[in-house]
């Protein structure tokens, strides 16, 4: 048996726009179902809101999102969570950063850090905080000398 976790972001009417934005930023595909398609609400104002949605990429990134149920309170909170993207391809992480930066508040510019060749943090135009970094190169271990037989 295997288990995987997927970040699920709750919105109040912006889920479709956010999913489209993340698909463009990461190069993935959006799959979504609306309240109207599911028959989950008789209110016409809710027909086009997202009851289930996700972006999935060939590289394995997956983000889910939906618009909270009618009448359900929504408070995104402050610093409630970060979406963390950790990669080993500098150019790819820089592409993601550039795409997510559109309309974003930069909290920590993407730059060299104490733990990574590049690391940064931003709050995107939907209020979601993303932390991105590039994996530090792994030093190759020195070959170990074989011990001489005791005799």
C-alpha angles and dihedrals in degrees: 000000000000131000129203130184126218127194111241117197122199121215137176103228100328101085096104093048092046093048091050090049093050091047089054092045096049101027096244137134126255120227114184144159125201129220087247094053090049094044088233097138135031090203109104089209088067098045095098098037116109118255093174130010143151144175117218127182133199087243090063102258113142130179124176127201142172142170110255115255118273109279093013113127116242124202115161090195127207118286090346092147144341128222104226121206114190119179141163097218111083094197092051094050090047090052091052090047093051092049096046091046092070103115092350134139106235107222096175119008117238101261142124113300139184091265105032142029087241131013133160145155133213141170106230125221089271093056094255116138116225125190115195131183143164118236115253112245112262115238113232113243115244112248111260118239114240113244116245113247113262111238 
